[in-house]
Amino acid sequence: MAYIQFSEQIPEKQGYDVIVAGAGVAGIAAAVAARRAGKSVLLLEKATQLGGLATIGLINYFVPMCNGRGVQIIKGLCDEFIDLSIRDGFDTLPEVWKERKDHPTKEKSVRFATQYSPTIFSLALTDLIVSEGITLLVDCVAANPVMDGTHCKGVIIQGKAGREYYPCGVVVDATGDSDLLERAGVPTVLGKNYFSYFGSCATLESCERVTKSRNIHDLYSGISGGNINLYGDRQPADVPLYKGVTPEEVSDYTIRNQRLMLKNLREKYPDRFSREIISLPIMPQFRTTRRIDGDYTLSADDAFKHFDDSVCAVNDFDRSDYLYEVPYRTLVHHSFDNLITAGRSAAGEGYAWDILRVIPPAILTGQAAGEAAALALEEKTAIASVTIPELQRRLANNKMMIHFDDALIPPPEIMAEAEPVNNHF
Ligand SMILES: Cc1cc2nc3c(=O)[nH]c(=O)nc-3n(C[C@H](O)[C@H](O)[C@H](O)COP(=O)(O)OP(=O)(O)OC[C@H]3O[C@@H](n4cnc5c(N)ncnc54)[C@H](O)[C@@H]3O)c2cc1C
């Protein structure tokens, strides 16, 4: 490949304790946690609406946050985000979970999960960020980390005023794609993505449904381009598995999906006066693009294992009973003293990457990353070396379940019946 050299003078702006790149649910949780720990925080988002895949990506479903037998596992800031997501819009919370009370049972029970309005949740997230005193810059790409060896001095952004430099103490890369950490030299691993493009549509039938039910949630009818689930069922043979980290791939994926959605619309709803597409995803619906090769990589074999450096307990969203702890080491690489990740780019492999990336765990790893960033600054230590018991104490004080209770591990005869239900996540 040919290269050009390009130099420019970049204005230096005000410094922050913590810069969080990317305002998906993980980045927002990280920013809130660091701010509540008393740090000045700059949150950078390349879109103009907050929430990432969970809002502008139209993925508006908190996957199950319980063990499938009446015990809530995923807590922490996720509880607060659920409230925010449904306070001003619809929900689909099962009746038994409306009060958020555990109701342990030996039988499998309905799971604690909900849909929400992606647009209203996005507005509520902006309100949260401003109320917390976090500085938010939208329409700003976190373009480059400025490195001094393996220490990051700050971040160059690309926004309306061109390129500008913000110094900082710690960077949380919550871009979902490890954009900054990869450019900083942190080792990363690429994923592959099946063909998915879900939009929301209203039809005359769905309008009639709403009029009868008086529940606006019934307005939504499905419309898709590619509609392949996370297991890759029915992935078309002629469509590549996209990594999603080059402009060409992102564009090809988007163009193919948008053209297919138009074709599907014409075929499914030929009467053009009978339906409308209400919204399209405004970020590509890639599940796993690029993650860090962290100090520990979570795998599916880690189910039911305890870790001394666990920062949160999470449950399997598809299979009842399966529980995991997330080691702090999945968020860091020991060679880089002030860089940390959260959300989709935490280190998990195979199905464990899916376990880590979905909305509820992404919020929890965001919370852990923000709390750890604050602690590293207070302890004046490398981020990988923060005092784990102190980090865990602070997270537990903020409602995180750090370790699951062994009493929740089911006996072998019950595990034999715990099969994936193959939902469409
Ligand atoms: C098709 C599909 C179906 C899914 N179904 C479900 C489901 O039903 N339930 C569920 O819980 N999860 C589901 N998920 C997973 C879930 O939506 C995401 O994994 C989760 O929302 C990831 O959150 P995040 O904050 O880590 O990353 P993202 O949501 O990707 O957020 C990253 C943010 O960073 C911004 N950004 C990126 N690069 C930069 C940059 N350089 N500078 C500034 N900003 C930047 C982006 O605009 C975005 O706002 C699904 C995912 C897909 C793709």
Ligand as a Chemical Component Dictionary entry (heavy atoms), coordinates in Angstrom:
data_LIG
# 
_chem_comp.id                   LIG 
_chem_comp.type                 NON-POLYMER 
_chem_comp.pdbx_formal_charge   0 
_chem_comp.three_letter_code    LIG 
# 
loop_
_chem_comp_atom.comp_id 
_chem_comp_atom.atom_id 
_chem_comp_atom.alt_atom_id 
_chem_comp_atom.type_symbol 
_chem_comp_atom.charge 
_chem_comp_atom.model_Cartn_x 
_chem_comp_atom.model_Cartn_y 
_chem_comp_atom.model_Cartn_z 
_chem_comp_atom.pdbx_ordinal 
LIG C1  C1  C 0 -28.685 -7.541 14.704 1  
LIG C2  C2  C 0 -28.436 -7.425 16.175 2  
LIG C3  C3  C 0 -29.371 -7.888 17.078 3  
LIG C4  C4  C 0 -29.148 -7.740 18.453 4  
LIG N1  N1  N 0 -30.123 -8.130 19.325 5  
LIG C5  C5  C 0 -29.984 -7.841 20.633 6  
LIG C6  C6  C 0 -31.060 -8.007 21.525 7  
LIG O1  O1  O 0 -32.153 -8.419 21.128 8  
LIG N2  N2  N 0 -30.869 -7.676 22.836 9  
LIG C7  C7  C 0 -29.664 -7.249 23.308 10 
LIG O2  O2  O 0 -29.548 -7.024 24.527 11 
LIG N3  N3  N 0 -28.625 -7.074 22.483 12 
LIG C8  C8  C 0 -28.775 -7.318 21.165 13 
LIG N4  N4  N 0 -27.763 -7.041 20.304 14 
LIG C9  C9  C 0 -26.468 -6.583 20.837 15 
LIG C10 C10 C 0 -26.474 -5.149 21.357 16 
LIG O3  O3  O 0 -27.350 -4.316 20.657 17 
LIG C11 C11 C 0 -25.077 -4.519 21.288 18 
LIG O4  O4  O 0 -24.062 -5.468 21.413 19 
LIG C12 C12 C 0 -24.910 -3.495 22.407 20 
LIG O5  O5  O 0 -25.933 -2.524 22.275 21 
LIG C13 C13 C 0 -23.505 -2.910 22.284 22 
LIG O6  O6  O 0 -23.366 -1.750 23.034 23 
LIG P1  P1  P 0 -21.962 -0.980 23.028 24 
LIG O7  O7  O 0 -22.186 0.276  23.782 25 
LIG O8  O8  O 0 -20.864 -1.877 23.431 26 
LIG O9  O9  O 0 -21.634 -0.651 21.499 27 
LIG P2  P2  P 0 -22.431 0.156  20.395 28 
LIG O10 O10 O 0 -23.877 0.103  20.619 29 
LIG O11 O11 O 0 -21.887 -0.296 19.091 30 
LIG O12 O12 O 0 -21.994 1.683  20.674 31 
LIG C14 C14 C 0 -20.823 2.240  20.163 32 
LIG C15 C15 C 0 -21.049 3.749  20.028 33 
LIG O13 O13 O 0 -19.837 4.356  19.663 34 
LIG C16 C16 C 0 -20.033 5.246  18.576 35 
LIG N5  N5  N 0 -18.757 5.266  17.883 36 
LIG C17 C17 C 0 -18.166 4.284  17.167 37 
LIG N6  N6  N 0 -16.964 4.667  16.754 38 
LIG C18 C18 C 0 -16.770 5.920  17.228 39 
LIG C19 C19 C 0 -15.685 6.851  17.154 40 
LIG N7  N7  N 0 -14.535 6.532  16.544 41 
LIG N8  N8  N 0 -15.841 8.047  17.740 42 
LIG C20 C20 C 0 -17.004 8.380  18.386 43 
LIG N9  N9  N 0 -18.052 7.536  18.479 44 
LIG C21 C21 C 0 -17.909 6.317  17.926 45 
LIG C22 C22 C 0 -21.179 4.637  17.791 46 
LIG O14 O14 O 0 -21.847 5.620  17.009 47 
LIG C23 C23 C 0 -22.049 4.098  18.943 48 
LIG O15 O15 O 0 -22.934 5.082  19.428 49 
LIG C24 C24 C 0 -27.948 -7.150 18.925 50 
LIG C25 C25 C 0 -27.000 -6.689 18.018 51 
LIG C26 C26 C 0 -27.256 -6.794 16.655 52 
LIG C27 C27 C 0 -26.253 -6.224 15.699 53 
# 
loop_
_chem_comp_bond.comp_id 
_chem_comp_bond.atom_id_1 
_chem_comp_bond.atom_id_2 
_chem_comp_bond.value_order 
_chem_comp_bond.pdbx_ordinal 
LIG C1  C2  SING 1  
LIG C2  C3  SING 2  
LIG C2  C26 DOUB 3  
LIG C3  C4  DOUB 4  
LIG C4  N1  SING 5  
LIG C4  C24 SING 6  
LIG N1  C5  DOUB 7  
LIG C5  C6  SING 8  
LIG C5  C8  SING 9  
LIG C6  O1  DOUB 10 
LIG C6  N2  SING 11 
LIG N2  C7  SING 12 
LIG C7  O2  DOUB 13 
LIG C7  N3  SING 14 
LIG N3  C8  DOUB 15 
LIG C8  N4  SING 16 
LIG N4  C9  SING 17 
LIG N4  C24 SING 18 
LIG C9  C10 SING 19 
LIG C10 O3  SING 20 
LIG C10 C11 SING 21 
LIG C11 O4  SING 22 
LIG C11 C12 SING 23 
LIG C12 O5  SING 24 
LIG C12 C13 SING 25 
LIG C13 O6  SING 26 
LIG O6  P1  SING 27 
LIG P1  O7  DOUB 28 
LIG P1  O8  SING 29 
LIG P1  O9  SING 30 
LIG O9  P2  SING 31 
LIG P2  O10 DOUB 32 
LIG P2  O11 SING 33 
LIG P2  O12 SING 34 
LIG O12 C14 SING 35 
LIG C14 C15 SING 36 
LIG C15 O13 SING 37 
LIG C15 C23 SING 38 
LIG O13 C16 SING 39 
LIG C16 N5  SING 40 
LIG C16 C22 SING 41 
LIG N5  C17 SING 42 
LIG N5  C21 SING 43 
LIG C17 N6  DOUB 44 
LIG N6  C18 SING 45 
LIG C18 C19 SING 46 
LIG C18 C21 DOUB 47 
LIG C19 N7  SING 48 
LIG C19 N8  DOUB 49 
LIG N8  C20 SING 50 
LIG C20 N9  DOUB 51 
LIG N9  C21 SING 52 
LIG C22 O14 SING 53 
LIG C22 C23 SING 54 
LIG C23 O15 SING 55 
LIG C24 C25 DOUB 56 
LIG C25 C26 SING 57 
LIG C26 C27 SING 58 
# 
